[in-house]
């Protein structure tokens, strides 16, 4: 398992029922080529704190198992809930960026965050 050159993806499950709520992981961002946290919940499970819990757990695990200076997080500028998850988990806003996805021929505006373990752990 290598988050610097590949990715690790895990399920987010209900602790009692085992129901799948979404995914969380870390890995090399395809376009930015930096290790990134990523997460996605099924729509019916958004807003209950599951993403925050999962991002905190995976971020902690990453720095316990890898020697990297930081982990990035990205979210669309209009994805307020996801931006709040990153901020609650200690990710620091760096700047707003635009990415051209060549395959789709579209531009995406997103906020770019970094988590520095020495500042928050």
C-alpha positions as CSV (number, residue, x, y, z in Angstrom):
1,X,0.0,0.0,0.0
2,X,1.5,3.2,-1.2
3,X,-0.2,6.6,-1.0
4,X,2.7,8.5,-2.5
5,X,2.6,6.7,-5.9
6,X,-0.8,5.0,-5.8
7,X,-3.9,5.1,-3.5
8,X,-5.6,3.3,-0.6
9,X,-9.4,3.3,-0.5
10,X,-11.5,2.2,2.4
11,X,-15.2,1.9,3.1
12,X,-17.1,4.0,5.6
13,X,-19.5,1.6,7.4
14,X,-22.1,1.9,10.1
15,X,-20.5,0.5,13.3
16,X,-23.7,-1.4,14.3
17,X,-25.3,-2.6,11.1
18,X,-22.3,-2.7,8.7
19,X,-24.2,-0.7,6.1
20,X,-21.9,1.0,3.6
21,X,-22.0,4.8,3.9
22,X,-19.3,5.8,1.5
23,X,-15.5,5.7,0.9
24,X,-12.4,7.4,2.3
25,X,-8.8,7.1,1.4
26,X,-5.5,8.7,0.5
27,X,-3.3,8.6,-2.5
28,X,-1.5,10.4,-5.3
29,X,-3.8,13.1,-6.9
30,X,-3.9,12.4,-10.6
31,X,-3.3,16.0,-11.7
32,X,-1.5,17.6,-8.8
33,X,0.8,14.6,-8.1
34,X,0.7,15.1,-4.3
35,X,-0.7,12.7,-1.7
36,X,-4.3,13.7,-1.1
37,X,-7.1,12.7,1.3
38,X,-10.4,11.9,-0.5
39,X,-13.9,10.9,0.6
40,X,-17.4,10.5,-0.7
41,X,-20.6,9.7,1.1
42,X,-23.9,8.4,-0.3
43,X,-26.3,11.3,-0.4
44,X,-28.5,9.9,2.4
45,X,-25.6,9.8,4.8
46,X,-24.3,13.4,4.3
47,X,-24.5,15.8,7.2
48,X,-24.1,13.4,10.2
49,X,-20.4,13.7,10.8
50,X,-19.3,10.5,9.1
51,X,-17.0,12.2,6.7
52,X,-15.3,14.2,9.5
53,X,-14.8,11.1,11.5
54,X,-13.4,9.2,8.6
55,X,-11.1,12.0,7.4
56,X,-9.7,12.4,10.9
57,X,-9.0,8.7,11.2
58,X,-7.4,8.3,7.8
59,X,-5.3,11.5,8.2
60,X,-4.0,10.2,11.5
61,X,-3.2,6.8,10.0
62,X,-1.3,8.3,7.1
63,X,1.1,10.2,9.3
64,X,1.6,7.2,11.6
65,X,2.6,5.1,8.6
66,X,4.2,7.5,6.1
67,X,7.0,10.0,6.3
68,X,5.6,12.8,4.2
69,X,5.6,16.6,4.9
70,X,1.9,17.2,4.3
71,X,-1.3,15.7,2.9
72,X,-3.6,17.8,0.6
73,X,-7.3,18.1,0.4
74,X,-9.3,19.6,-2.4
75,X,-13.0,20.4,-2.8
76,X,-15.0,22.4,-5.3
77,X,-15.4,26.0,-4.3
78,X,-19.2,25.6,-4.0
79,X,-19.0,22.4,-2.0
80,X,-19.4,24.1,1.3
81,X,-20.0,20.9,3.3
82,X,-16.8,19.3,2.0
83,X,-14.8,22.5,2.7
84,X,-16.1,22.5,6.3
85,X,-15.0,18.8,6.7
86,X,-11.4,19.7,5.7
87,X,-11.4,22.7,8.0
88,X,-12.8,20.8,11.0
89,X,-10.1,18.1,10.4
90,X,-7.3,20.7,10.6
91,X,-6.6,21.1,6.9
92,X,-5.4,24.7,6.2
93,X,-6.7,26.6,3.2
94,X,-3.8,27.5,0.9
95,X,-5.5,29.0,-2.2
96,X,-8.2,28.7,-4.9
97,X,-7.1,26.9,-8.0
98,X,-8.4,26.0,-11.4
99,X,-7.7,22.6,-13.0
100,X,-8.3,21.7,-16.7
101,X,-9.4,18.1,-17.0
102,X,-8.3,17.3,-20.5
103,X,-10.3,14.1,-20.8
104,X,-13.5,16.1,-20.2
105,X,-12.4,19.4,-21.7
106,X,-13.7,21.2,-18.6
107,X,-12.2,23.5,-16.0
108,X,-12.9,23.0,-12.3
109,X,-12.4,25.7,-9.6
110,X,-11.5,24.2,-6.3
111,X,-10.0,25.2,-2.9
112,X,-6.6,23.6,-2.1
113,X,-5.8,22.7,1.5
114,X,-2.9,21.2,3.3
115,X,-2.6,19.3,6.5
116,X,0.8,19.6,8.2
117,X,1.2,17.0,11.0
118,X,3.7,19.1,13.0
119,X,1.1,21.9,13.3
120,X,-1.9,19.8,14.4
121,X,-0.8,16.4,15.8
